[in-house]
Amino acid sequence: MPLAPWAWLSCCGRRRDEHRLEGRSLLPENTPHWELLQSEEASPPTFEMSEILHPILEDAPLWSLKPRGSSPYTWDGRLLAMDQGLPKPLAIFEAGECHVVRRGGPRPLLQVRWIQRDMGWGAFTMQNLAVGEFVCEYTGELLTDAEAESRCTGPGRDAYLFNLTTPQQCTRLGVQVPSSADMADPVFVIDAYEKGGVARFLNHACGPSHAANVTPIYAYTFDSEEPVDARLPHVALFTNRAVTKGEELRYDYGMPPEAVQSADGAARHQPCLCGSSVCRGRIY
Ligand SMILES: [Zn+2]
């Protein structure tokens, strides 16, 4: 993620008071707290990270859905859609203990390091990854879309937000949504600016391309027969091609040109330096 050159992030391991939304606890356990520090140091530190963090979703389902059919994974735990080059699924559904997007599942060792002034930090795999392999989960604070927008007062702040499902997408999953819903806007957003897992360090690359080697997927988990809330998927990142040890991991943020606006309502743009053959020239 782009950052001012004088700033680095430190993971100090503290937990702040849990953020609460609609009376529910919505922060993952042991979420790292990333603190922006100002420093004159020329060499920001490198982190090696393999943690997987999972939001706690204590559901009070409003829009619910039921688990579906057969496993979306290959026998060795890779995502079938990626393995076979199929279009990415809107969601995958998991149940029981035999799934990959889960604490204790496969955890590739990732390294977070400073790239350069224009690029900021980046995340690199420290081992070879097969196509369809789980990389990490996008975690952070879970906010309403309106609250997330209210936090985005500075340049680049939006790049740490990940939109969860829109009412339109919930409909495609078989969920009946209120007629008053704004179909195109997500109800909830994950904000990883201050707190979140390693996924916050994955840079953008325009895709589909060789550069955009990771694809985010919405994933729902089922620990019982209870339905889950379609508005609150996990976001699981999978490789969409074989990735070699040492490669940077990047995915297409998919932000439309008008996604970020300044206080006066004018569209703001961030140039893209991904270098891919399909580069759109901007991240947003
Ligand atoms: Zn690009």
Residues whose N, C-alpha, C, O or C-beta is under 5 A from the ligand:
A	BS01	ZN	A205 C206 C272 L273 C274 G275 C279 R280 G281
